[in-house]
Amino acid sequence: VQLQAFGGGLVQTGGSLTLSCTVSGSISNINLMAWYRQPSGKQRELVAAMTRGGSANYADSVAGRFTISRDGAEKKVYLRMNRLKPEDTAVYFCYAEKQIVAYRTHYWGQGTLVTVSS
């Protein structure tokens, strides 16, 4: 499985941006897709996640502003970001988890930089 993230860029406070993550390779047994972010000098943190069944959860800091979604074939995952704030500035990473029985494999895409200007 390979993940490739797109869509980062520079946006003003209050603006919107949509990130896309393309999944290549076998998507069988992928039970979770997520977006993480890592602000400069800080630890990587979970932003939003979606289970294979379609349940989504969000970090408190983005709930109500960000929406994670996927296409029907689950080959793409999106992160719609509204009402962006300077504190949303970070490198955003796409993540996938495969689970076969009790064995989990983690996949990361390359990051895409989102910069929110004040």
N, C-alpha and C positions, 0 to 999 in steps of 0.2 A: 504494500500500500504506500502510495506517495500522496502527499498533500501539498497543494500550492495555493497560497493566499494572494489575493489581489485587492486593490481598491483603496489602499492607504493614500494619504495626501495631506495637504494643508487646508484647514477650514477655519472659519471664524467662529467665535463663541456663539452658541445658539443655532449653528448650522447643522447639517445632516450629512451623513456619509454611509455608504453601504459597502461592506467588505464581502468578498466572495472567496470560497475555498473549494477548489476542484479536487476531487478524489479520483485517483487512478489506481488500477489494480483491482483485486478482488474485494468487494465490499461485504462479502458474506461474513457473518459473525461479528460485524461491527455493531456494538451495542450502545455506543455513546459517541456523540460528536460534540465538540465544545470549542469555544474561543477563550483564550487566555490573553493577558496583556502583561507587559513588563515596563513600567516607567523607568526612566534612566536612574540608575543607582539603587533601584528597589527590587524586591523579589517579584517573581512571576505570580500572578493571581488569576483565579478563575473569574471570567466575566459572565459567561452564559453557557449552558449545556442543554443538550436535547438527547433524550433516550431514543432507542429504536422504536419504541411505542409512541413517540411524539410528545412526551412530557418534557416541559422546559423549566429550567430554573435559572435565576439570575442573582448576581451579586447585589447586595442592598444598594450599592452606590450607582447602579445603572438601571435598577428595576423601574419600569414605567417609561424609560427613555430608549432602551435598547430592545430589539426583538431578534431572536434567533429563529431561523427557518431553514427548510431544506426543499429540494425539488423531489418530485415523485419517485424518481429512480435512485434517490439518495446518492447521487454522484456529485452534488454541490450543496454546500451549506453557506448560509448567508448570515450576516450580522448587520441589521439596520440600526444605525445610531442616530438618534434625534436629540435635539437640544444639547448639543455637545458643549462641554466645559473644558477649560484649560487643564483641569486635573484628569481628563480623559486622555491626555497626551501620553502615548506609549507605543511600544512595538507590540502589535497584535499577532498572536499565533493561533493557527488552526490546530486542532487536536482530535485524534480518533483513538478509540479503544476497541480492541477485539477481545472477545472472551470465548474460549473453547474449553468447556467444562470449567475447571477452576483456574485455568491458565490465562492470564491477561497479557496482551501486547499493546504497547503504547506507541503511537505515531505522532510525529510533529511535522508541521510544515515550516517553511522559512517564514520569518516575520515580515509584517508590512507595517510601516511607520505611519502613525496617525498623529498629526500635530494640530492642536487647537490653539489658535491665537486669541489673545484677550483684547 
